[in-house]
Structures are given as C-alpha cells and as structure tokens.
Amino acid sequence: MSVRSTLPQASVVGESPHPSPPPQAGEGNQAGIIDADLTGRRSRAARRRLITIYGLRLLFTVVWIGSWELSTRLNWVDPFFVGMPSGVVQRLWTWITEGTALGPLWLQAAVTMEEAVIGFIIGSLLGVFFGILLGRIELLAQTLSPFIKAANAIPRVVLGSLFAIMFGLSLWGKAATAVVLVFFVVFFNAFQGVREVDRNLIANARILGADNRRLTTEIIIPSALSWILASLHISFGLAIVGAVVGELFGATAGLGELIYSAGHTFDVNGVFAGMFLLAVLALIAEGFISALENRLIKWRPNRVSGEIPI
Amino acid sequence: MASPAIELHGVTKRFATPKGGVYTALRDLTLEVAPGEFCAVVGPTGCGKSTTLALISGLELASNGEVRVEGRPVKGIPEGVGYVFQNDAVFPWKSVLENVAAGPRYHGAPGRDARDRAREWITRVGLAGFEDRFPYQLSGGMRKRVGLAQSLINGPRILLMDEPFSALDVQTRSLMENELLSLWASTSASVVFVTHDLEEAIALADRVVVITAGPGTVKGTYEVDLPRPRNVAEIRFQPRFTQIYEAIWSQLRDEVLVSYERQKHAAAG
C-alpha cells in the first residue's frame, strides 16, 4: 500500500488562497435582488444535481447486487465460491437475531472497533509527534531518513505475528499492528506538512517576536494540520486492516476472527457479511473524522463536505 | 546629527543557487537611513531590493560588509523592527483579532491586553466590525490592512515594507498609501519602502534610492522636497513632482533596460 498517497486538496492553503471575496466585501445594493434570484436558482440546481447523484448511486447498487444475485440464482456462477446477496442478508440476519458462533454480533464489532480505535489514536499521536519533531529538526531527519525509508518499505503487517507472541490473545497485539500501519501514514504527512509551511508566514511570525515554541504551536502545527487531518482519513482504514490482520494471528473475538472462521467453514456469505460490517464501521468512522476536520479547520474556505470526493 | 537608524556599509550578499553556483544579489551596497526618515528604494526586477530588507530585518545575514540597526550590528532579528510583506503573510487560521494580537502576545502581553490593543489597531486601520473574520473572508486590500495593523501594533521604530501594495488595484492602492502616510505621521518610525513603482516611491518618501540592475548597488539618491502632509492621489500633478520624477527616471531607465535585456536573454537561452 502506498503511504505517501495522501496529498490533501488543502495543500494550496499554504500558499495563501485568493478566494473570491465574500458578498460583504463590496457589492452594490441594487444587485441584491438579482443576487437573491441567482442564489435561488443555483441552490435549486445544486439540489437537482444531488438528487441525480443519489439516484445514480441507487441505480449502481441495484445493477450490481441484482446482477450478482441473478447470475448466482441462474447458476451462471457457483454461489459456493462467490456467495449471493440474499444469502449475505440472511447470514447478517441470523447473526443479529441469534448471535454468531463467537457470541453476540455487537460484541465482535465492539472488539474490532476497540482494537482499531486504540491503534488509530496511538498511531496518529506518535505519527504527529515524530513527524513534527523530524520536520523541525533537520539533523534528526537526515540521520533517521534511511531507517524510516527501510521501515516503510517492509510489509509491516507481518509484525502482527510478533505482536501476537508479545501480547498473546489480548487486544494489544491487534492494536499494536494497527499502530504500525497508522504511524507511517500520519508520520509522513505530518513531516511533509511541516516542510511545506509557507516561509513568508514563518518570517512574519519571527519578526513579530515568536520564539521557537510559539513558532511550532502557532504556525507550524496549524499549517500542517490540513495534511495531518487528510492522512487520518486513510489511516483509519489502515487501523481496521491492522486490527483484522492482528486477529488473524490469534483471537477469540472480533469481526476479523468472525470472517476467518466463516472462511474456514466455507461460508462465503459469512465472509461477505463480515466485510460489509467492516465497511459500515469504516464509513461511520470516516464521518467522525470529517466532522473533526470541519471543526478544526474552520478557517479554510472550502470546507470538507460529508461527501467523499474521489 | 543623530546617528542613523539603519546603516549598510559595503554590504554584499551571495546566495548558493540550486545548481551549485553562486548568485550575487547585492554588491558593495552602502545606504543610511536617518531616524524618522521615509526612504524608498526603487530598482528593476531582481536587483536585490527585497534582499536589502531581509538583511536589515536579520532574516538573512550579509556575506560581507556591515549591517547596523540603531547602531548595533545585526546578528538576529533586531528589536523594534516591523516588516510588511509583499505577499499575504497574515496567518490564515487566525481571526483578524488574533492576527493583530499576535505581536503583543509573542512579546509576553496577557491575552486580554493584547486583544484590547488589537481592537484599537483594527479600528485605526478601518477594519472595525471584522474582528472575527478569517483572512479568506477578506478582500486583498483588507488583508493588507490586517498586515499593517499586525506590524504597527508592536510600535516598530524601523518599518520595512516590501512592495506591500503591488498586488492591489489602483484605487485601493492610493487609498492605502494615504493611510500609510497618516499612520506613519503618528509614529516616529524610520521606513524603508521597497517598490518598483517610481511614482509611488516619490509620492511617499523623503528620499528615493535607486538600485542598479543586479547585483544591486546604489546608483543614486534623490531628496524628495515635496511638502507634507501629502495627498498621494493628487501630488502627482504638481510640477515639482514631475521634475523629480524625470530626474530619477533618467537614472532608473538604464537599469530597467539592462534588466529587461537580461531577462530576454535568459528567456531566449
């Protein structure tokens, strides 16, 4: 997986955007009526577009699920290997009503989320800390650079087996796997964010009398925040990967474990049902991260909307 | 006579270029600015005008020669220096109030004090009512006012301005120039105002220094004996203004041509 792929759309922020001035920055009064009319038309157009998008999404889902269901029902492909949507729904329903082989369904979700969230938080904090540290101290960055590149190049999920030995069946083994995956993404973004800070802003702050500490807390960190927050979107997905892979190396509960046990019993529908649940959890987490982003970066002209731009 | 506020003696500044060469921005530049004087520095593009300011502010150190501010050699950023940047340098994540209050807070003023003083300055630059806006919600001229208030609130004895109004439209520009003059009149700061616009330089300054095409050095110095207070928009019509303009332009023109030829060659090569 590529770790440097999170160039935030916010990278333009550093170079002081020149957005069109807001309405109050000088517009004639007589233009008010036309403006209101225009705004109305524009918002109606935007709503139509939104409806179209949702419609197309629905259509996509129907075609996708429908063709899957149809092709398995007509035995064009063997449902034993690819499962079938109705079977997945059925499996989900049994899990919800009767519980899973490992216990109640909510418990499995809670276990995996706990592992992922703990790993995500620890990994992000470490990533931000070391990213800023190395971004600020050139000598340290140059010294450690080959080690970091090497560590980034190896497939770190294999560390999961090591953590399983260290932490046994406890949640820490899974959280630790999530930590190593999250850390590097956040680290590289924080590091790059610090490097990309507008030199003008640093010069201005220094002239205004900021010492090194102020420079870091008031200029560098807020400036790097766009990058860091952008990396959090990707890294929560990685935290879930870490938790699930961690469960592979030994667990008694969790969605990952649920998926493996379904796989071991050739229950393809169970595998898909587990994947579906993971996706739902990831989307919910994504929503929280977007909300956090909007809260922390209210100074940016184009706020991150709930929609995921691809 | 009082000792100069700013002295540059035989200053040379070289930069390493990315290709491993050496680029000389300034060569043997000597310049003095008296306390309370408004000194404009003009020259063609790329003559090291901005470098001059960077040296005075301590953001860069001279390769050779001596830079002194208020008699003390510049080794870091000297006390009492303000800097208004060419590009926006207001902090985009701070509100107008927090932007202007930054200086006093960095100098250890308690938050409430700093904000009170900031409100005062925001009013003085005509932005009352915009305290809670973020920079992206302001027009270019308004952001410039924030930048001006941000530097002036620290009460600088030396104010360095790097083509501060070059990005503004003509009307906003002469408005801001007039405001700068009236704000400056209420202080006793020495100003070094870098610009490529000779009209602006004459309209604002007590003295205009012409820098040669890079590597920059002083080509000539001209007193501007136009009476104050001045109205920047109207002073251009005075015969004396035209005389001074012609005298300086005859010097500046050659440098502009040299610089233009070089750019043409650089573009062709």
Interface residues (C-beta under 8 A of the other chain):
Chain A: V13 S16 P17 H18 P19 P21 P22 A25 G26 D198 N200 L201 A203 N204 A205 R206 I207 L208 G209 A210 D211 R214 E218 I219 P222 S223 L225 I297 K298 W299 R300 P301
Chain B: S57 L59 I77 V81 G82 Y83 F85 N87 D88 A89 V90 F91 P92 W93 K94 A102 G103 Y106 H107 F134 P135 Y136 Q137 L138 S139 G140 M142 Q150 S151 N154
